[in-house]
């Protein structure tokens, strides 16, 4: 910086640090700039030259880096006396330096999130070569940007997971400042430990695939993970990067109060012992009782025997679980609750996978409604099963993205639904 741009004299009492750096302070209008009377360090006692009058040339172009006063015939709103002018006042809703991409697994949810944030989805082209290799082309610059990629673990899970990894790596090597993977339904979440399998109670040689997925996301270049209702909370510990596990519970509570008239006489039921903590939390928030069903499996996706623990007679029973795949468990649970005297049975699930015979089982079961969130696309399944309803959780994901981008806490979302 040249000596003529330096300021060495002490500040007048009414001059702020910003005005001191610019070298001018305002007295009433944008056209009146008063130069400081301090001497230039190069020529003792010499006053600093005033800026050129509006419309004249000859201004030092270096001054535009520091001086808020524009020259030439430009419009500028004049602040109050003694307050420096600002050329571009930031919008309170602006979100600069953020790019939102959508994978091919759930474009509708991505669009809902983008609309909620007032953003447009970034340009990305995903395709497959003839040998079924996945190709991803990012269609815009992400240099220095805060990138969020929305890709749910559903549909063709392996292809969608590989697509997500390639998108993360493509953004990372394109010099993005941070890459956050928004994974509403985390893939391979049920493979989080070694299970005992077979007639002999021995530890199997099965892999812990959820840990493998965590490693793959980290190696691909993800800096942060946002997900919802992990099947097991300890999956967060598989990562060496921050993981925000959001909960659908606030949205579930809101749906129950708005859509079940007899909710004050309901009982919250867990279809297995592993979900006891989830249902007790909801029951406490609603100030109602809870029950659970103990199930024994012969093999995966096949229930052998169920035992109800709790009284559901003459009450509305609400089954709550984090996911349903083939729906054998919740359909058997519904029959068990009806035989135990429940007047109505609802099922509320975070992730409705609904594979195999799930739709036919739900249609034949004694449900008033099966309610799921839209972490997984449900449009086609709802056409074949009128009992399926969905809760939109795009506002929760959008608010989590907004708070993460602005460096705010997301703990508010653990107990509240954004307006």
TORBA-578744 format. One record per residue (C-alpha): residue number from 0; residue in one letter; x, y, z. Coordinates in Angstrom, 2 decimals. Last residue first. Layout:
N
PT    nr   rest        px        py        pz
PT   NUM      a         X         Y         Z
...
END
This chain:
419
PT    nr   rest        px        py        pz
PT   418      x    -42.43    -23.13     10.85
PT   417      x    -39.57    -25.42     11.79
PT   416      x    -40.66    -28.53     13.72
PT   415      x    -39.30    -28.59     17.27
PT   414      x    -37.62    -31.05     19.66
PT   413      x    -34.42    -32.21     17.97
PT   412      x    -34.60    -29.29     15.54
PT   411      x    -33.47    -26.82     18.22
PT   410      x    -30.25    -28.85     18.53
PT   409      x    -29.17    -27.60     15.08
PT   408      x    -26.79    -24.91     16.39
PT   407      x    -25.76    -22.12     14.05
PT   406      x    -22.72    -21.85     11.78
PT   405      x    -24.60    -20.16      8.95
PT   404      x    -24.21    -23.12      6.58
PT   403      x    -25.11    -25.58      9.32
PT   402      x    -28.18    -23.57     10.31
PT   401      x    -29.42    -23.35      6.72
PT   400      x    -28.76    -27.03      6.04
PT   399      x    -30.56    -28.09      9.23
PT   398      x    -33.44    -25.77      8.33
PT   397      x    -33.74    -27.39      4.92
PT   396      x    -33.60    -30.90      6.38
PT   395      x    -36.36    -30.11      8.87
PT   394      x    -38.46    -28.32      6.23
PT   393      x    -38.16    -31.33      3.92
PT   392      x    -39.74    -33.59      6.54
PT   391      x    -43.09    -34.05      4.76
PT   390      x    -45.21    -36.62      6.54
PT   389      x    -46.60    -39.39      4.35
PT   388      x    -49.76    -41.46      4.08
PT   387      x    -50.09    -45.12      3.17
PT   386      x    -53.55    -46.67      3.66
PT   385      x    -54.48    -46.10      0.02
PT   384      x    -52.00    -48.77     -1.12
PT   383      x    -51.27    -49.17     -4.83
PT   382      x    -51.09    -45.47     -5.72
PT   381      x    -49.35    -44.76     -2.39
PT   380      x    -46.55    -47.10     -3.42
PT   379      x    -45.84    -45.10     -6.59
PT   378      x    -45.67    -41.78     -4.75
PT   377      x    -43.66    -43.01     -1.76
PT   376      x    -40.15    -41.69     -2.40
PT   375      x    -37.89    -42.35      0.64
PT   374      x    -37.10    -39.73      3.29
PT   373      x    -40.74    -38.80      2.69
PT   372      x    -41.93    -39.66      6.18
PT   371      x    -44.20    -42.61      6.82
PT   370      x    -47.77    -43.07      8.06
PT   369      x    -49.58    -46.39      7.79
PT   368      x    -53.28    -45.77      8.29
PT   367      x    -56.33    -47.36      9.91
PT   366      x    -54.39    -50.60      9.97
PT   365      x    -55.91    -54.07     10.31
PT   364      x    -53.69    -55.77      7.74
PT   363      x    -54.67    -56.95      4.23
PT   362      x    -53.59    -53.76      2.42
PT   361      x    -50.43    -53.59      4.54
PT   360      x    -49.49    -57.16      3.60
PT   359      x    -50.11    -56.51     -0.10
PT   358      x    -47.83    -53.46      0.01
PT   357      x    -45.02    -55.21      1.92
PT   356      x    -44.79    -58.32     -0.28
PT   355      x    -41.27    -57.48     -1.53
PT   354      x    -40.01    -54.08     -0.44
PT   353      x    -41.81    -51.40      1.57
PT   352      x    -38.85    -49.14      2.45
PT   351      x    -40.93    -46.75      4.57
PT   350      x    -38.36    -44.85      6.61
PT   349      x    -39.64    -42.85      9.60
PT   348      x    -42.53    -45.11     10.50
PT   347      x    -45.91    -44.43     12.09
PT   346      x    -48.35    -47.36     12.26
PT   345      x    -51.94    -46.85     13.36
PT   344      x    -54.24    -49.37     15.05
PT   343      x    -57.79    -48.74     16.18
PT   342      x    -59.99    -50.11     18.98
PT   341      x    -57.22    -52.18     20.63
PT   340      x    -58.60    -55.29     22.36
PT   339      x    -55.67    -57.73     22.59
PT   338      x    -56.72    -59.42     19.32
PT   337      x    -56.42    -56.03     17.61
PT   336      x    -52.95    -55.49     19.10
PT   335      x    -51.68    -58.91     17.98
PT   334      x    -53.02    -58.39     14.46
PT   333      x    -51.24    -55.03     14.30
PT   332      x    -48.02    -56.60     15.58
PT   331      x    -48.14    -59.27     12.88
PT   330      x    -48.51    -56.47     10.31
PT   329      x    -45.72    -54.45     11.96
PT   328      x    -43.26    -57.34     11.88
PT   327      x    -44.00    -58.66      8.40
PT   326      x    -43.70    -55.20      6.90
PT   325      x    -41.22    -56.27      4.18
PT   324      x    -39.06    -53.25      4.98
PT   323      x    -40.36    -51.04      7.78
PT   322      x    -38.26    -48.35      9.38
PT   321      x    -37.74    -46.27     12.54
PT   320      x    -40.67    -47.73     14.46
PT   319      x    -43.87    -46.50     16.09
PT   318      x    -47.07    -48.52     16.43
PT   317      x    -49.97    -46.36     17.61
PT   316      x    -52.70    -48.21     19.49
PT   315      x    -56.03    -46.44     20.08
PT   314      x    -57.42    -47.78     23.33
PT   313      x    -60.19    -50.12     24.43
PT   312      x    -57.70    -52.78     25.62
PT   311      x    -54.08    -51.85     24.97
PT   310      x    -52.53    -53.14     28.20
PT   309      x    -48.77    -53.76     28.23
PT   308      x    -46.18    -56.37     27.18
PT   307      x    -47.33    -58.13     24.01
PT   306      x    -45.48    -61.35     23.04
PT   305      x    -44.64    -62.17     19.42
PT   304      x    -43.39    -65.46     17.91
PT   303      x    -41.53    -66.57     14.77
PT   302      x    -40.92    -63.37     12.80
PT   301      x    -39.31    -63.62      9.33
PT   300      x    -37.34    -60.74      7.76
PT   299      x    -34.01    -62.28      8.88
PT   298      x    -34.20    -65.76     10.37
PT   297      x    -36.04    -67.68     13.09
PT   296      x    -37.02    -64.41     14.70
PT   295      x    -38.37    -63.79     18.19
PT   294      x    -40.47    -60.76     18.92
PT   293      x    -41.17    -58.85     22.12
PT   292      x    -43.93    -56.32     21.68
PT   291      x    -43.88    -53.07     23.59
PT   290      x    -46.29    -50.87     25.48
PT   289      x    -46.59    -47.17     26.20
PT   288      x    -48.72    -44.87     28.32
PT   287      x    -49.74    -41.29     27.56
PT   286      x    -48.34    -37.84     28.44
PT   285      x    -47.87    -36.91     24.75
PT   284      x    -44.20    -35.95     25.24
PT   283      x    -43.70    -38.88     27.62
PT   282      x    -45.25    -41.30     25.13
PT   281      x    -42.98    -40.01     22.36
PT   280      x    -39.84    -40.53     24.46
PT   279      x    -41.06    -43.90     25.69
PT   278      x    -41.65    -44.95     22.07
PT   277      x    -38.07    -44.23     20.96
PT   276      x    -36.43    -45.78     24.04
PT   275      x    -38.43    -48.98     23.60
PT   274      x    -37.45    -49.36     19.94
PT   273      x    -34.98    -52.19     20.52
PT   272      x    -37.59    -54.21     22.40
PT   271      x    -39.65    -54.72     19.25
PT   270      x    -42.93    -53.54     17.70
PT   269      x    -42.93    -50.47     20.00
PT   268      x    -46.38    -49.34     21.04
PT   267      x    -47.65    -45.88     21.95
PT   266      x    -51.02    -45.96     23.73
PT   265      x    -53.90    -43.67     22.82
PT   264      x    -56.58    -42.02     24.92
PT   263      x    -55.24    -38.47     24.49
PT   262      x    -54.80    -39.22     20.78
PT   261      x    -58.54    -39.78     20.29
PT   260      x    -58.85    -37.23     17.46
PT   259      x    -55.88    -38.64     15.56
PT   258      x    -54.91    -36.29     12.71
PT   257      x    -53.57    -33.03     14.19
PT   256      x    -52.14    -34.31     17.48
PT   255      x    -50.61    -37.39     15.87
PT   254      x    -49.13    -35.41     12.98
PT   253      x    -47.45    -32.91     15.32
PT   252      x    -45.96    -35.68     17.41
PT   251      x    -44.60    -37.35     14.28
PT   250      x    -43.06    -34.08     13.05
PT   249      x    -41.30    -33.61     16.39
PT   248      x    -40.17    -37.29     16.37
PT   247      x    -38.61    -37.24     12.88
PT   246      x    -35.17    -36.91     14.41
PT   245      x    -31.93    -35.51     13.03
PT   244      x    -28.60    -37.30     13.29
PT   243      x    -25.96    -34.65     12.65
PT   242      x    -22.59    -36.30     11.95
PT   241      x    -19.26    -34.47     12.27
PT   240      x    -16.23    -36.30     10.78
PT   239      x    -14.30    -39.30     12.17
PT   238      x    -17.27    -41.53     11.43
PT   237      x    -18.22    -44.94     12.86
PT   236      x    -19.27    -43.19     16.07
PT   235      x    -22.36    -41.81     14.37
PT   234      x    -23.33    -45.43     13.68
PT   233      x    -23.74    -45.71     17.45
PT   232      x    -27.21    -44.22     17.11
PT   231      x    -28.59    -47.41     15.59
PT   230      x    -31.26    -47.38     12.88
PT   229      x    -30.32    -43.76     12.21
PT   228      x    -33.29    -41.45     12.49
PT   227      x    -32.31    -38.79      9.96
PT   226      x    -29.04    -37.89      8.24
PT   225      x    -26.67    -34.95      7.88
PT   224      x    -23.02    -35.84      7.29
PT   223      x    -20.04    -33.47      7.28
PT   222      x    -16.66    -33.14      5.57
PT   221      x    -17.24    -35.68      2.81
PT   220      x    -14.09    -36.33      0.76
PT   219      x    -14.50    -39.74     -0.88
PT   218      x    -12.41    -41.18      1.97
PT   217      x    -14.97    -40.06      4.53
PT   216      x    -17.93    -41.43      2.59
PT   215      x    -16.17    -44.76      2.02
PT   214      x    -15.25    -45.10      5.68
PT   213      x    -18.85    -44.52      6.77
PT   212      x    -20.06    -47.07      4.21
PT   211      x    -17.60    -49.63      5.64
PT   210      x    -18.82    -48.89      9.17
PT   209      x    -22.40    -49.53      8.05
PT   208      x    -21.22    -52.80      6.50
PT   207      x    -20.13    -54.43      9.74
PT   206      x    -19.14    -57.66      8.02
PT   205      x    -20.68    -61.06      8.77
PT   204      x    -18.40    -63.79     10.17
PT   203      x    -21.05    -64.82     12.66
PT   202      x    -20.76    -64.81     16.43
PT   201      x    -22.00    -68.04     17.91
PT   200      x    -25.32    -69.16     19.35
PT   199      x    -25.66    -72.47     17.48
PT   198      x    -28.93    -72.72     15.57
PT   197      x    -27.82    -70.05     13.13
PT   196      x    -26.95    -66.41     13.56
PT   195      x    -25.62    -64.19     16.31
PT   194      x    -25.25    -60.76     14.84
PT   193      x    -22.10    -58.77     14.13
PT   192      x    -22.91    -55.08     14.26
PT   191      x    -24.20    -52.13     12.23
PT   190      x    -25.71    -53.94      9.27
PT   189      x    -29.13    -52.34      9.76
PT   188      x    -27.79    -48.96      8.61
PT   187      x    -26.76    -50.36      5.21
PT   186      x    -27.85    -47.10      3.55
PT   185      x    -28.68    -44.00      5.65
PT   184      x    -32.15    -42.65      4.88
PT   183      x    -32.14    -38.83      4.79
PT   182      x    -28.54    -38.70      3.51
PT   181      x    -27.40    -35.07      3.25
PT   180      x    -23.70    -35.30      2.36
PT   179      x    -21.88    -32.08      3.24
PT   178      x    -18.92    -30.91      1.15
PT   177      x    -16.82    -27.96      2.35
PT   176      x    -14.61    -25.32      0.71
PT   175      x    -15.14    -26.62     -2.81
PT   174      x    -11.87    -26.93     -4.71
PT   173      x    -13.05    -28.98     -7.74
PT   172      x    -11.31    -32.00     -6.14
PT   171      x    -13.95    -31.95     -3.41
PT   170      x    -16.89    -31.44     -5.71
PT   169      x    -15.99    -34.44     -7.88
PT   168      x    -15.23    -36.54     -4.77
PT   167      x    -18.64    -35.86     -3.26
PT   166      x    -20.39    -36.51     -6.58
PT   165      x    -18.49    -39.80     -7.03
PT   164      x    -19.43    -40.98     -3.54
PT   163      x    -23.08    -40.04     -4.07
PT   162      x    -23.22    -41.92     -7.38
PT   161      x    -21.71    -44.98     -5.72
PT   160      x    -24.39    -44.86     -3.03
PT   159      x    -27.10    -44.44     -5.64
PT   158      x    -25.84    -47.43     -7.62
PT   157      x    -25.66    -49.61     -4.51
PT   156      x    -29.06    -48.53     -3.23
PT   155      x    -31.07    -48.99     -6.41
PT   154      x    -34.17    -47.56     -4.75
PT   153      x    -33.25    -46.09     -1.38
PT   152      x    -30.32    -44.65      0.53
PT   151      x    -31.15    -40.98      0.07
PT   150      x    -29.00    -38.48     -1.81
PT   149      x    -28.93    -34.75     -1.13
PT   148      x    -25.54    -33.13     -1.83
PT   147      x    -24.68    -29.92      0.01
PT   146      x    -21.73    -27.78     -1.14
PT   145      x    -20.32    -24.74      0.68
PT   144      x    -18.50    -22.97     -2.15
PT   143      x    -14.83    -22.01     -2.53
PT   142      x    -14.72    -23.36     -6.06
PT   141      x    -18.08    -24.97     -6.85
PT   140      x    -18.29    -23.93    -10.50
PT   139      x    -21.18    -25.28    -12.50
PT   138      x    -22.25    -28.37    -14.46
PT   137      x    -20.88    -31.12    -12.24
PT   136      x    -20.63    -34.22    -14.45
PT   135      x    -21.21    -37.66    -12.92
PT   134      x    -20.68    -41.02    -14.66
PT   133      x    -21.70    -44.36    -13.17
PT   132      x    -20.33    -47.55    -14.76
PT   131      x    -23.09    -49.76    -16.16
PT   130      x    -20.96    -51.24    -19.01
PT   129      x    -22.92    -49.14    -21.50
PT   128      x    -22.01    -46.02    -19.56
PT   127      x    -24.33    -44.69    -16.94
PT   126      x    -25.61    -41.17    -16.40
PT   125      x    -25.60    -38.33    -13.92
PT   124      x    -25.66    -34.68    -15.01
PT   123      x    -25.36    -31.94    -12.41
PT   122      x    -26.52    -28.34    -12.40
PT   121      x    -27.16    -27.04     -8.92
PT   120      x    -30.66    -26.96     -7.49
PT   119      x    -32.08    -23.46     -7.25
PT   118      x    -32.31    -21.78     -3.88
PT   117      x    -35.08    -20.19     -1.81
PT   116      x    -34.27    -22.41      1.16
PT   115      x    -37.72    -24.02      1.22
PT   114      x    -37.71    -24.33     -2.55
PT   113      x    -34.34    -26.10     -2.40
PT   112      x    -35.59    -28.51      0.28
PT   111      x    -38.72    -29.30     -1.74
PT   110      x    -36.61    -29.82     -4.86
PT   109      x    -34.33    -32.25     -3.02
PT   108      x    -37.35    -34.17     -1.73
PT   107      x    -38.73    -34.50     -5.28
PT   106      x    -35.35    -35.54     -6.70
PT   105      x    -35.11    -38.64     -4.53
PT   104      x    -32.54    -41.20     -5.72
PT   103      x    -31.02    -39.28     -8.65
PT   102      x    -28.69    -37.12     -6.59
PT   101      x    -29.54    -33.51     -5.92
PT   100      x    -27.08    -30.67     -5.59
PT    99      x    -27.28    -27.55     -3.41
PT    98      x    -24.62    -24.86     -3.74
PT    97      x    -23.85    -22.30     -1.03
PT    96      x    -21.51    -19.31     -1.22
PT    95      x    -24.11    -16.73     -0.29
PT    94      x    -27.28    -17.46      1.65
PT    93      x    -29.33    -14.25      1.59
PT    92      x    -32.34    -14.05      3.91
PT    91      x    -31.28    -10.91      5.82
PT    90      x    -30.26     -9.33      2.50
PT    89      x    -26.80     -7.82      2.61
PT    88      x    -26.46     -4.06      2.11
PT    87      x    -24.55     -3.54     -1.13
PT    86      x    -22.95     -0.11     -1.40
PT    85      x    -22.70      0.77      2.26
PT    84      x    -22.23      4.40      3.38
PT    83      x    -20.38      5.34      6.57
PT    82      x    -22.46      6.80      9.41
PT    81      x    -21.59     10.28     10.78
PT    80      x    -24.71     11.93      9.46
PT    79      x    -27.46      9.48      8.62
PT    78      x    -27.11      7.34      5.56
PT    77      x    -27.40      8.52      1.95
PT    76      x    -28.73      5.94     -0.48
PT    75      x    -26.36      5.78     -3.41
PT    74      x    -26.99      6.34     -7.09
PT    73      x    -23.96      6.63     -9.30
PT    72      x    -22.90      9.66    -11.38
PT    71      x    -19.17      9.40    -10.97
PT    70      x    -17.37      8.67     -7.74
PT    69      x    -18.37      6.18     -5.13
PT    68      x    -17.73      6.96     -1.44
PT    67      x    -17.06      3.70      0.46
PT    66      x    -13.28      4.33      0.23
PT    65      x    -11.11      1.30      0.83
PT    64      x    -10.80     -0.78     -2.32
PT    63      x    -12.14      2.06     -4.45
PT    62      x     -9.13      4.15     -3.45
PT    61      x     -6.80      1.99     -5.58
PT    60      x     -8.43      3.41     -8.68
PT    59      x     -6.92      6.84     -7.83
PT    58      x     -9.50      9.31     -8.99
PT    57      x     -8.64     11.24    -12.14
PT    56      x    -12.05     11.60    -13.59
PT    55      x    -14.83     13.99    -12.76
PT    54      x    -18.55     13.21    -12.56
PT    53      x    -18.79     13.67     -8.82
PT    52      x    -15.97     15.88     -7.48
PT    51      x    -12.55     14.35     -7.15
PT    50      x    -11.45     13.10     -3.73
PT    49      x     -9.73     15.60     -1.40
PT    48      x     -5.95     15.62     -1.22
PT    47      x     -4.35     14.81      2.17
PT    46      x     -2.86     17.79      3.90
PT    45      x      0.95     18.26      3.97
PT    44      x      2.40     18.75      7.45
PT    43      x      5.19     16.24      7.05
PT    42      x      5.55     14.94      3.50
PT    41      x      5.90     11.12      3.37
PT    40      x      3.88     10.34      6.48
PT    39      x      1.00     12.40      5.07
PT    38      x     -0.20     14.90      7.61
PT    37      x     -3.48     14.72      9.36
PT    36      x     -6.25     17.02      8.28
PT    35      x     -8.50     14.14      7.32
PT    34      x    -10.43     14.60      4.11
PT    33      x    -14.07     15.64      4.38
PT    32      x    -16.39     13.93      1.96
PT    31      x    -19.54     15.77      0.96
PT    30      x    -21.30     14.19     -2.02
PT    29      x    -22.74     11.31     -0.01
PT    28      x    -24.45     13.69      2.36
PT    27      x    -24.52     14.81      6.02
PT    26      x    -20.91     14.76      7.18
PT    25      x    -19.31     11.51      6.21
PT    24      x    -15.91     10.22      7.16
PT    23      x    -12.92      9.73      4.94
PT    22      x     -9.66      7.74      5.15
PT    21      x    -11.23      4.35      4.47
PT    20      x     -9.37      2.78      7.39
PT    19      x    -10.43      5.51      9.81
PT    18      x    -14.01      5.27      8.66
PT    17      x    -13.99      1.55      9.47
PT    16      x    -12.40      2.23     12.87
PT    15      x    -15.12      4.74     13.69
PT    14      x    -14.73      8.52     13.69
PT    13      x    -16.62     10.63     16.23
PT    12      x    -13.71     11.14     18.67
PT    11      x    -11.22     12.14     15.92
PT    10      x     -8.76      9.31     15.27
PT     9      x     -5.07      9.79     15.98
PT     8      x     -2.86     10.64     12.98
PT     7      x     -1.21      7.83     11.04
PT     6      x     -3.52      6.98      8.17
PT     5      x     -1.93      5.24      5.19
PT     4      x     -3.20      5.62      1.65
PT     3      x     -0.67      8.28      0.62
PT     2      x      2.18      6.00      1.76
PT     1      x      1.37      3.47     -0.90
PT     0      x      0.00      0.00      0.00
END
